[in-house]
Amino acid sequence: MKRILIVEDEVFLVQVLQDNLASAGYEIDTAQDGETALEKLRVCCPDLMLLDLLIPKIDGFHVLETVRKDTRLKSIPVYIISNLSSDTEIKRALDLGADGYYIKSEHPIKEIVGIVIQRLEKGKIEECREPRTCPGV
Amino acid sequence: MKKNIVPSGHPKNEVAIVKTYADTLLQTMREPFLVLNSSLKAVYFNKPFERRFRLKRKSVIGISIAEMGELRFADSEFLKRLRLVSKTGKGFEAYELRLKCGHRGNCIFKVNARGLRLPKDALKNISSAAVKFDGSKFILLGFEDISEKKIFSEQFSITESRFRKLFESAKVGILVLDALTGEVLDVNEHSVKMFGYPLPEVLGKRVWELEAVKDVKQAKNALKQLQNNKIVRIPDMPLKTKDGRTLHVEFASNVYGYNHLKVIQCQLRDITDKLRAQEALRISEERYRRIFDEGVLGMAISDRQLHFIKVNRRFCRMLGYSEKELKKRTFKDISHPASLEKDIRNIRLMLDGKKTSYQTVKRYIRKDGEIIWANTHVNYIRGGNGQSDFLQALVEDITTQKTAEIKLQINAAKYRGLYDSISDGIVRFDLQGKFLECNSSFRKMLGYSMKNLGKLSYYQVTSEKNRSAQDARLKEQVLKRGYTNLYEESFIKKDGGELSCEAKLWLTRDSQGKPESVWGVIRDVTRRKMTEAALQSSESKYRGLYDSIKDGIEMTDVHGRFVESNKAYQEMLGYTDKELKKMTYHDITPEKWRDIELDILTNQLLKQGFSGEYEKEYIRKDGTVFPVSSRLWMIRDEKGHPIGSWGIVRDITERKKIERLKDDFASLASHQLRTPLTGTKWLVETIQDGQLGPLTQKQKEYVDNIYQTNERMIQLVSDMLDVIHLESGKVAFAREPVPVCEVLDNLIVMLKTAAEKRQVKIVVDCGRLHSPKIVADSKRLQTVLECLVSNAIEYSPTGKDVFVEVVEEPDTVSFIVKDSGIGIPKAEQEHIFERFYRASNAKSQKANGTGLGLAIAQMLAKEMGGLITFKSEEGKGSDFILRMPVRGRPKTD
């Protein structure tokens, strides 16, 4: 069974994501701040990571950077789910090596789930640099 | 001894007799001899005869002379003579006999004939045969071949006569000398004429003994050489004439003839005149050369093509070139273009032979580029004697005179112009004050005519009150010192008005030094006074503004040093005016702004004279740094050189604070507001999905409503963020060529689902064949079009199509979005671009519109240089038109 690491500080959002992804048949692990996330990653190795940016202790940008620099972790697909929407922030995340950037409030939960499934079952989807036009299900 | 009897009359016998007799005698002879008998038949010949005539014995003996070899060619006279000899016994001497001699042509013999009688007892010593010999008559012929001598002498006489002719008629003196002795054999007529010595005084004398000869040794040497068969030529031999003159001759002589016949022939050509001419030429050449080389004038010689052949030193110095350099140049190269046309015209006339000289005052260009004036005289000189013609120029440098002349002319003109045009009054009056002369300015100043002014005095046009001052001035300054200081004087104009003036006076003296009159320059200063007053009042007005304005005003010089600043500026920075004047703006600007400022200075301030508003920071006296916005203007002097700049500076700390708040809010809103909204969204979706169990119809309705409301909030937050971002002006808009039709194609794909939901088809007409491109931000353009098209879809009735038409014009591209939907009520049309405005009929069609769509679309359109307009009728539909400039938003906005 494929394992997904969800890094998100809002509890109710974690809840929803977890429920939906578990019922899609995946094992879920969660972290609510950057430090915990890195700890969990050290133990290794999820098949995919959903990463929020504004998280306590170590922010999502740094987590992403660390993941991409680590030889064991760098090939893990990372999708940013954040409500930060400025062009600079999106560019920064994508430049740091995120596989996609999704503004949470603009995508139904189902869409998020669909992206995860597609990635894990069917392989890499088209690189997504325009969040509002990223292919959905 | 047996005696042979030789019968007379038998040749054989005769031969024998003669042979015997003659042999001993005749064989010793060298000349050819022939003996004939009385019938002229040969009976004897000697060896020389045999050799000479090449006859064999059988062709001679017994043969008649008339038939003998070459002798058969003897003429009849000869034979006659011979017969006579035979008869009479008397011979002849020196008969010239011409015979054909075969290849030699003619042979000439001198023939001597002798009758020969042999005595009876001549046969005594001959053979025993008894001969009855009565003594025959024989002819003894002696032949002397004088052919060569004869030919020679004939030829000689021909040549001799030719020579004689020449000799006598020659225009040169000819002397013939004996080669051996040197004696004069002959002189011709001309020689006699030349030297005046008559023939007898000359002939027979040895050549060096002649009185004419001056150099005896030379003559003797010449003779010796000639005797050795050499030709002697003496180009210049001086000889004396009888009357004591010296003649110079060219002497040429040679020797001819042979052996004892050698003669020397001398030719004497009088070259006195030639020498004289040569000498004269040499002297004149020398004179010319002197003038040329050392003369005061520049001289130059050129060929017909105007190339310099020869130039003198003076010419070279005049023009600053070396002789070598000039020889590489032509007359045209050194002439000033202004003078050239006239020169060429004149030269052409000379080359065509229509003129031999011309003279002009013209300009030349020196090697160093300076111009000189010169008086130039050019002559055309024919070469003669096969030499080519040339041009000679005499050039006199008159630059100093000319420059002086020109200066004088200018000065004279200047002075004249000045006197009449100067705005100051120039006046002269006598010691009593009566006006003697003045210029037009003075008359105009006072308003009098020349006639009237002439009747007045200085005192009459000035106020009484100044009298004492005037008297004092005259005494103390004018008469004592000769001039006054600048003083103020009020003049009374003709119309009674007062004229404030400044004046200065000078004394003039006559030839004996006595004071004669007074010169004055009078300047009207009334206007100046007025200007000064006006300036002062405006100055104080400006001062008031300057000091009270809230923004800082500063002025710096080219080095950035503060020249001036207002109170606000000083207070802003916490420095005093004095302190600032010692500082430059570098001192109050943090390092990090240096490059940006330099860029603004060079690219804006220097180029266009002012800068746009730009932000930077200042450092206060207390060290705190605060943000300012600044705008600069260049200050230039009369010549246009930058001498400084001045600027208006505003403290924008507050503004920055507000901006930061706005930014903070924006990012705050984006995260903090959206997070709970996302939570609600996903939670509700999960419920709607049925994951938490099935819902009743009513429950589904309520849950859907919650979802929709939440979605509205999410959209609102998004739109508000967009508006804030756009307003802050910090959003970067791309400028790139955007293919319009592709954008529309993308749009259709994006809106496919929305369109299908309402069963609306989007019909796109993208103009003619080629896809137009406009300069814009493609993402933003898409957003604007999306807004217009999705509105069209939203507010269309189901099943009705939406049309998008692209219209191209020279400078714009228009997108026309047509729908046949609910339209916009007329009364509300002016508000629809307002923020949060939703038309009354829109709310019923679409519950959750934010009212920001069109506001944002219009902001985006304007940012790209475009504009959205519309035509709408309630219930019928709307046409929304987005007009975009092809070349994008103008950069100078």
Interface residues (C-beta under 8 A of the other chain):
Chain A: E10 F12 L13 V16 L17 D19 N20 S23 L54 S82 N83 L84 S85 S86 I103 K104 S105 E106 P108 I109 K110 T133
Chain B: A666 S667 S670 H671 R674 T675 L677 T678 G679 K681 W682 L683 E685 T686 D689 Q691 I714 V717 S718 L721 H725 M750
